[in-house]
Amino acid sequence: MGTLQSLRKAYGALKDSTKVGLAKVNSEFKDLDIAIVKATNHVECPPKERHIRKIFSATSVVRPRADVAYCIHALSRRLAKTRSWIVALKTLIVIHRTLREGDPTFREELLNYSHRGHILQISNFKDDSSPLAWDCSAWVRTYALFLEERLECFRVLKYDIEAERWSKPSQRPTKGQSRTRGLGRDELLEQLPALQQLLYRLVGCQPDGLSFNNYLIQYALALVLKESFKLYCAINDGIINLMDMYFDMSRHDAVKALNMYKRAGQQAENLADFYEFCKGLELARNFQFPTLRQDYREKDQVPQNQEETSIPESTKPALEEKVIVEKEVEPQLMDEVEAAPAADTGDLLGLTTVINPLASQLEDSNAMALAIVPPGGDPTNPGFANFGGNASGWELALVTHPSSNTTHVTESKLVYLLSQP
C-alpha cells in the first residue's frame, strides 16, 4: 500500500513538472500558468503564499479584464481535469482566497464566467484511490457548494460581506452593525434568504470520517470558519430590522418574515454546534470563538405561530369593528327567529279553506270602515281620497286610482260559495 502511494505521489510530481515546462514554452501568460500549477500541485500541503500573491497580482484591478478572465479559465480547467482530491481542494482554496483577499474584478469576472460555465459545480467529483481520498472527496464537494452559494449571495446582495470596505467615515454604519440593519423592507426580504442559505452551506462544512484530522482539510475549514462571524452578524442585524417592520407588513410579507425569524433561531443553534465541533480541531488554537447572542429572540416582539401572523397590525382595527357589529346584530336575529311562527305551507292560495259567510261579511264591512273618506267625498269608492291643494302629484296618483284588491277577494269568495254543492 505504501509503495502504491509513493508511485502516485511520484506520478503527480511528474505531471506538475511537465505542466510547468509546457507553460514556459507555449503559454502567453507564462508566469500566471506556472503560479497556478505550483499553487495547486499534488503535494498535500496548503498553497504557498508567493504563488497566491502572483495570482492576486494577475487579477488586480490594474490588469486588463482579459487577463482576469484567463486566470479564471485556467483555474476552471485545472479543477475540471483533475482526479486528485488534493489538486481539487487546493484549486478551491486559491479561488476562495482570491474572492476574500483579491480585487473586486475577480468576483465580477467569476460571476460572469459562472453564467457561461459552472466552474464550481463538481458534484460528480470523486477520488477513490484510498479511503482517505474517498472521505476527502466528499468534503471537497461540500466546500465547492459553499463557494458556489457564496458567489450567488454576492449576486443578490451586490456586495461582499467579508470584503466590504468603507471609504468615508460618513458611509460607516453604526458601530457593531452591518449594512442589513439599515435596509428597507423589500431589500431585506430579498437579501435575508440569500444570507441564510449561505449560512446553511457554511454549517454543512463539517468534515467527517478520515478527513476529520487532515491538515489540508482543516486549513480550508479555517477559511470557511472566518466567513461565519460577519455572516452571522449580518443575519442577526437583518432579523432585528425585520422585526421592527413586522407589524406594518402585509399578510404575505409577514408570513415570509416569520419564516425567516424561525429559521434564524434554528440556524443560531446549528452554528453554535458547529463552533463546538470546531473547538475540537487543531485549528481552534488560532481562533477565538464568539458567544452567539440572539437579540431579536424576545417572546413579546413577534407572534409565536403563523395564525397570529395572518392579521398584521394595519388590518386589526377594521376586523375588530366587524366583530363588534356582528355581536350586536346576532341577538336581534335570534329573537326574530324565535318569535316567528312556523309557516304553514299546506294551502298557500286558500283554495281548500272553508270560508264562513259571516266572516266574509265582516271582512267586507271592515274594508269599508278602513277607507279614508273626506267630507264631500264618495263613500262608495274606497280608493278615492281628496288630499286638497297641498298634495303633490305622486300622492294623488297613488290614491286616486281605484283599488280592486277588496273586489277581487270578494269575487273569489263568491265564486267558491256558488261552486259548493
C-alpha positions as CSV (number, residue, x, y, z in Angstrom):
1,M,0.0,0.0,0.0
2,G,2.8,2.4,0.8
3,T,4.5,1.6,-2.5
4,L,1.4,2.4,-4.4
5,Q,1.0,5.7,-2.6
6,S,4.6,6.6,-3.3
7,L,4.1,5.8,-7.0
8,R,1.1,8.1,-7.1
9,K,3.0,10.9,-5.5
10,A,5.8,10.5,-8.0
11,Y,3.4,10.4,-10.8
12,G,1.7,13.6,-9.6
13,A,5.0,15.4,-9.2
14,L,5.9,14.3,-12.8
15,K,2.6,15.8,-14.1
16,D,3.2,19.0,-12.3
17,S,6.7,19.4,-13.7
18,T,5.5,18.6,-17.2
19,K,2.8,21.3,-17.0
20,V,5.3,23.9,-15.7
21,G,7.6,23.1,-18.7
22,L,4.8,23.4,-21.2
23,A,3.7,26.7,-19.6
24,K,7.2,28.1,-20.0
25,V,7.2,27.2,-23.7
26,N,3.7,27.6,-25.1
27,S,1.8,29.9,-22.8
28,E,1.2,33.6,-23.4
29,F,0.6,34.0,-19.7
30,K,3.6,32.1,-18.6
31,D,4.0,33.5,-15.1
32,L,0.4,33.1,-14.3
33,D,0.2,29.5,-15.6
34,I,3.3,28.5,-13.6
35,A,1.9,30.1,-10.4
36,I,-1.4,28.2,-10.8
37,V,0.3,24.9,-11.4
38,K,2.6,25.3,-8.4
39,A,-0.2,26.6,-6.1
40,T,-2.3,23.6,-7.0
41,N,0.2,20.8,-7.2
42,H,-0.1,17.3,-5.8
43,V,1.7,17.9,-2.6
44,E,-0.5,17.6,0.4
45,C,0.1,21.0,1.9
46,P,-1.6,24.4,1.7
47,P,-0.7,26.6,-1.4
48,K,2.5,28.6,-0.9
49,E,2.0,32.3,-0.2
50,R,4.3,33.5,-3.0
51,H,2.2,31.7,-5.7
52,I,-1.0,33.0,-4.2
53,R,0.4,36.6,-4.4
54,K,1.2,36.2,-8.1
55,I,-2.4,35.1,-8.8
56,F,-3.6,38.2,-6.8
57,S,-1.3,40.4,-8.9
58,A,-2.6,38.8,-12.2
59,T,-6.2,39.5,-11.2
60,S,-5.7,43.0,-9.8
61,V,-7.8,46.0,-10.9
62,V,-4.9,47.4,-12.9
63,R,-4.7,44.4,-15.2
64,P,-6.9,44.0,-18.3
65,R,-10.2,42.1,-17.9
66,A,-8.9,39.6,-20.4
67,D,-6.1,38.6,-18.1
68,V,-8.5,38.2,-15.2
69,A,-10.8,36.1,-17.4
70,Y,-7.8,33.9,-18.5
71,C,-6.9,33.3,-14.9
72,I,-10.5,32.1,-14.1
73,H,-10.4,29.9,-17.2
74,A,-7.1,28.3,-16.2
75,L,-8.4,27.6,-12.7
76,S,-11.6,26.1,-14.1
77,R,-9.7,23.9,-16.5
78,R,-7.4,22.7,-13.6
79,L,-10.4,21.8,-11.5
80,A,-12.3,20.1,-14.3
81,K,-9.5,17.8,-15.4
82,T,-8.0,16.6,-12.1
83,R,-8.9,13.4,-10.4
84,S,-6.9,14.1,-7.3
85,W,-8.7,15.5,-4.3
86,I,-5.5,17.4,-3.3
87,V,-5.4,19.3,-6.6
88,A,-9.2,20.0,-6.5
89,L,-9.1,21.2,-2.9
90,K,-6.1,23.5,-3.5
91,T,-7.7,24.9,-6.5
92,L,-10.8,25.7,-4.5
93,I,-8.6,27.3,-1.8
94,V,-7.0,29.5,-4.4
95,I,-10.4,30.6,-5.6
96,H,-11.7,31.2,-2.1
97,R,-8.7,33.3,-1.0
98,T,-8.8,35.4,-4.2
99,L,-12.5,36.0,-3.5
100,R,-11.7,37.1,0.0
101,E,-8.5,39.0,-0.4
102,G,-8.3,39.9,-4.1
103,D,-9.7,42.8,-6.0
104,P,-13.5,43.0,-6.9
105,T,-12.7,42.5,-10.5
106,F,-12.1,38.8,-9.8
107,R,-15.5,38.4,-8.2
108,E,-17.2,40.2,-11.0
109,E,-15.5,38.1,-13.7
110,L,-16.1,34.9,-11.8
111,L,-19.8,35.7,-11.6
112,N,-19.9,36.4,-15.4
113,Y,-18.0,33.2,-16.1
114,S,-20.4,31.1,-14.0
115,H,-23.2,32.2,-16.2
116,R,-21.5,30.6,-19.2
117,G,-19.8,27.6,-17.5
118,H,-20.4,26.3,-14.0
119,I,-16.9,26.3,-12.6
120,L,-17.8,25.2,-9.1
121,Q,-20.3,22.5,-9.9
122,I,-18.3,19.3,-9.2
123,S,-21.0,17.2,-7.7
124,N,-19.6,14.1,-9.6
125,F,-16.1,14.5,-8.4
126,K,-14.5,11.6,-6.5
127,D,-11.1,10.2,-5.8
128,D,-11.3,6.6,-4.9
129,S,-7.5,6.0,-4.8
130,S,-7.7,5.4,-1.0
131,P,-10.2,5.5,1.9
132,L,-8.8,8.9,2.9
133,A,-9.2,10.2,-0.6
134,W,-12.8,9.0,-0.7
135,D,-13.7,10.8,2.5
136,C,-11.8,14.0,1.5
137,S,-13.6,13.9,-1.9
138,A,-16.9,14.2,-0.1
139,W,-15.7,17.3,1.8
140,V,-14.3,18.8,-1.4
141,R,-17.8,18.6,-3.0
142,T,-19.3,20.3,0.1
143,Y,-16.7,23.0,0.0
144,A,-17.5,23.7,-3.7
145,L,-21.2,24.0,-2.8
146,F,-20.3,26.6,-0.2
147,L,-18.2,28.7,-2.6
148,E,-21.0,28.5,-5.3
149,E,-23.5,29.7,-2.7
150,R,-21.1,32.5,-1.7
151,L,-21.0,33.6,-5.3
152,E,-24.8,33.5,-5.6
153,C,-25.1,35.6,-2.4
154,F,-22.8,38.2,-3.9
155,R,-25.0,38.3,-7.0
156,V,-28.1,39.0,-4.8
157,L,-26.5,41.5,-2.4
158,K,-24.4,43.3,-4.9
159,Y,-21.6,43.5,-2.4
160,D,-19.4,41.0,-0.5
161,I,-19.9,41.0,3.3
162,E,-16.4,39.7,4.1
163,A,-14.5,42.0,1.7
164,E,-16.7,45.2,2.2
165,R,-14.7,48.4,2.7
166,W,-15.9,51.8,3.9
167,S,-14.0,54.5,2.2
168,K,-15.5,57.5,4.1
169,P,-16.5,57.9,7.7
170,S,-19.9,59.2,6.7
171,Q,-20.6,55.9,5.0
172,R,-19.7,53.8,8.0
173,P,-22.7,52.2,9.7
174,T,-23.4,52.3,13.4
175,K,-20.6,50.6,15.4
176,G,-21.2,46.9,15.7
177,Q,-23.9,46.8,13.0
178,S,-23.8,45.6,9.4
179,R,-25.5,47.0,6.3
180,T,-28.6,44.9,6.7
181,R,-29.6,46.9,9.8
182,G,-30.5,49.9,7.6
183,L,-32.1,48.1,4.6
184,G,-35.7,48.7,3.6
185,R,-38.4,46.1,3.7
186,D,-38.2,44.9,0.1
187,E,-34.4,44.7,0.0
188,L,-34.4,42.9,3.4
189,L,-37.0,40.3,2.2
190,E,-34.8,39.6,-0.8
191,Q,-31.4,39.5,0.8
192,L,-32.0,37.7,4.1
193,P,-32.9,34.4,2.4
194,A,-29.7,34.5,0.4
195,L,-27.7,35.1,3.6
196,Q,-29.5,32.3,5.5
197,Q,-28.9,29.9,2.6
198,L,-25.2,30.8,2.7
199,L,-25.0,30.1,6.4
200,Y,-26.8,26.8,5.8
201,R,-24.0,25.8,3.4
202,L,-21.4,27.0,5.8
203,V,-22.6,24.9,8.7
204,G,-22.7,21.9,6.4
205,C,-18.9,22.1,6.0
206,Q,-18.2,19.7,8.9
207,P,-15.5,17.1,7.9
208,D,-16.2,13.5,9.0
209,G,-14.5,10.2,8.7
210,L,-10.9,10.2,7.8
211,S,-11.0,13.8,6.7
212,F,-11.6,15.0,10.2
213,N,-7.9,15.2,11.2
214,N,-6.5,16.0,7.8
215,Y,-4.4,19.2,7.9
216,L,-5.3,20.4,4.4
217,I,-9.0,20.0,5.1
218,Q,-8.6,22.0,8.3
219,Y,-6.8,24.7,6.5
220,A,-9.7,25.2,4.1
221,L,-12.2,24.8,7.0
222,A,-10.4,27.7,8.8
223,L,-11.2,29.9,5.8
224,V,-14.9,28.8,6.0
225,L,-15.0,29.5,9.7
226,K,-13.7,33.0,9.2
227,E,-16.7,33.7,7.0
228,S,-19.2,32.8,9.7
229,F,-18.5,35.7,12.0
230,K,-19.6,38.6,9.7
231,L,-22.2,36.4,8.1
232,Y,-24.0,35.7,11.4
233,C,-23.8,39.4,12.4
234,A,-25.4,40.4,9.1
235,I,-28.3,37.9,9.6
236,N,-28.8,39.0,13.2
237,D,-28.9,42.7,12.3
238,G,-31.2,41.9,9.4
239,I,-33.7,40.0,11.7
240,I,-33.7,42.9,14.2
241,N,-34.5,45.3,11.4
242,L,-37.2,42.9,10.0
243,M,-38.9,42.6,13.4
244,D,-39.1,46.4,13.7
245,M,-41.1,46.5,10.5
246,Y,-43.1,43.4,11.2
247,F,-46.4,44.8,12.4
248,D,-46.5,47.2,9.4
249,M,-46.3,44.5,6.8
250,S,-48.9,42.9,4.7
251,R,-50.0,39.4,5.4
252,H,-47.9,37.8,2.7
253,D,-44.7,39.7,3.8
254,A,-45.5,38.9,7.5
255,V,-45.6,35.2,6.8
256,K,-42.3,35.3,5.0
257,A,-40.8,37.4,7.8
258,L,-41.9,34.9,10.4
259,N,-40.4,32.0,8.5
260,M,-37.1,33.9,8.3
261,Y,-37.3,34.6,12.0
262,K,-37.8,30.9,12.9
263,R,-35.1,29.8,10.5
264,A,-32.7,32.3,12.1
265,G,-33.3,30.9,15.5
266,Q,-32.7,27.3,14.3
267,Q,-29.5,28.4,12.4
268,A,-28.1,30.1,15.5
269,E,-28.3,26.8,17.3
270,N,-26.7,24.9,14.4
271,L,-23.9,27.5,14.3
272,A,-23.3,27.1,18.0
273,D,-23.0,23.3,17.5
274,F,-20.6,24.0,14.5
275,Y,-18.4,26.1,16.8
276,E,-18.4,23.4,19.4
277,F,-17.4,20.9,16.7
278,C,-14.5,23.2,15.5
279,K,-13.2,23.7,19.0
280,G,-12.2,20.0,19.0
281,L,-9.9,20.6,15.9
282,E,-6.4,21.7,15.8
283,L,-7.3,24.9,14.1
284,A,-9.2,26.0,17.2
285,R,-6.0,27.2,18.8
286,N,-5.9,30.1,16.4
287,F,-9.5,31.2,16.8
288,Q,-11.4,33.0,19.5
289,F,-15.0,31.8,19.1
290,P,-17.7,34.4,19.8
291,T,-20.7,33.9,22.1
292,L,-23.8,33.9,19.9
293,R,-26.4,36.4,21.1
294,Q,-29.9,36.5,19.6
295,D,-31.1,40.0,20.5
296,Y,-34.2,39.5,18.5
297,R,-35.4,36.5,20.4
298,E,-38.0,38.3,22.5
299,K,-41.2,36.5,23.0
300,D,-43.3,39.7,23.1
301,Q,-41.9,41.1,20.0
302,V,-43.3,38.7,17.4
303,P,-46.2,36.2,17.4
304,Q,-45.3,32.6,18.2
305,N,-47.4,30.9,15.4
306,Q,-48.4,31.6,11.9
307,E,-52.1,32.1,12.7
308,E,-51.2,35.4,14.5
309,T,-49.2,36.4,11.5
310,S,-52.2,36.4,9.2
311,I,-53.6,39.6,10.9
312,P,-51.0,42.4,10.6
313,E,-51.4,45.5,12.8
314,S,-52.7,47.6,9.8
315,T,-55.8,45.4,9.4
316,K,-56.6,44.6,13.0
317,P,-58.9,47.7,13.7
318,A,-61.2,47.0,10.8
319,L,-61.5,43.4,11.8
320,E,-62.3,44.3,15.4
321,E,-65.1,46.7,14.4
322,K,-66.6,44.0,12.2
323,V,-66.6,41.5,15.1
324,I,-68.3,44.1,17.4
325,V,-71.1,44.7,14.8
326,E,-71.7,41.1,14.4
327,K,-72.0,40.6,18.1
328,E,-74.7,43.3,18.4
329,V,-76.7,42.1,15.5
330,E,-76.7,38.4,16.4
331,P,-79.1,38.6,19.4
332,Q,-81.7,40.5,17.4
333,L,-81.6,37.9,14.7
334,M,-82.1,35.1,17.3
335,D,-85.1,36.9,18.8
336,E,-86.8,37.3,15.4
337,V,-86.2,33.6,14.7
338,E,-87.7,32.6,18.0
339,A,-90.7,34.9,17.7
340,A,-91.6,34.0,14.1
341,P,-94.3,31.3,14.0
342,A,-93.9,28.2,11.9
343,A,-95.1,28.9,8.4
344,D,-97.9,26.6,7.1
345,T,-97.2,25.8,3.5
346,G,-100.1,23.4,3.1
347,D,-102.5,25.8,1.4
348,L,-100.8,28.9,0.2
349,L,-103.7,30.1,-2.1
350,G,-106.6,29.4,0.3
351,L,-108.4,27.2,-2.2
352,T,-109.4,24.5,0.2
353,T,-110.3,26.7,3.2
354,V,-114.0,26.8,4.1
355,I,-115.0,30.4,4.4
356,N,-117.7,31.3,6.8
357,P,-120.3,33.7,5.2
358,L,-120.5,35.8,8.3
359,A,-116.7,36.2,8.3
360,S,-116.9,37.4,4.7
361,Q,-119.5,40.0,5.5
362,L,-117.4,41.2,8.5
363,E,-114.3,41.4,6.3
364,D,-116.2,43.5,3.7
365,S,-117.5,45.9,6.3
366,N,-114.1,46.2,7.8
367,A,-112.6,47.1,4.4
368,M,-115.2,49.9,4.0
369,A,-114.5,51.1,7.6
370,L,-110.8,51.5,6.8
371,A,-111.4,53.6,3.7
372,I,-110.4,57.2,4.1
373,V,-113.4,59.3,3.0
374,P,-113.1,63.1,3.4
375,P,-116.1,65.3,3.8
376,G,-117.9,65.6,0.5
377,G,-116.2,62.5,-0.9
378,D,-117.8,59.4,-2.4
379,P,-118.0,56.8,0.3
380,T,-118.8,54.1,-2.3
381,N,-115.4,54.5,-3.8
382,P,-112.9,53.2,-1.2
383,G,-109.9,54.2,-3.3
384,F,-110.9,57.8,-3.5
385,A,-109.1,60.3,-1.2
386,N,-109.1,64.1,-1.7
387,F,-105.9,65.5,-0.2
388,G,-106.7,69.1,-1.0
389,G,-104.4,71.7,-2.6
390,N,-101.4,70.8,-0.6
391,A,-101.0,67.3,-2.1
392,S,-98.4,66.8,-4.8
393,G,-98.7,64.8,-7.9
394,W,-97.4,61.4,-6.7
395,E,-99.8,61.3,-3.7
396,L,-102.8,61.8,-6.0
397,A,-101.5,59.2,-8.4
398,L,-101.3,56.7,-5.6
399,V,-104.8,57.1,-4.2
400,T,-107.0,58.4,-7.0
401,H,-106.8,55.1,-8.9
402,P,-109.4,52.7,-7.6
403,S,-108.0,49.8,-5.8
404,S,-109.5,46.5,-6.7
405,N,-107.9,44.3,-4.0
406,T,-111.1,44.0,-1.9
407,T,-113.2,43.5,-5.0
408,H,-111.0,40.6,-6.1
409,V,-111.1,38.9,-2.8
410,T,-114.9,39.2,-2.6
411,E,-115.4,37.9,-6.1
412,S,-113.1,34.9,-5.5
413,K,-115.1,34.0,-2.4
414,L,-118.5,34.3,-4.2
415,V,-117.2,32.0,-6.9
416,Y,-116.2,29.5,-4.3
417,L,-119.5,29.6,-2.5
418,L,-121.5,29.2,-5.7
419,S,-119.4,26.2,-6.6
420,Q,-120.3,24.3,-3.4
421,P,-123.0,21.6,-3.8
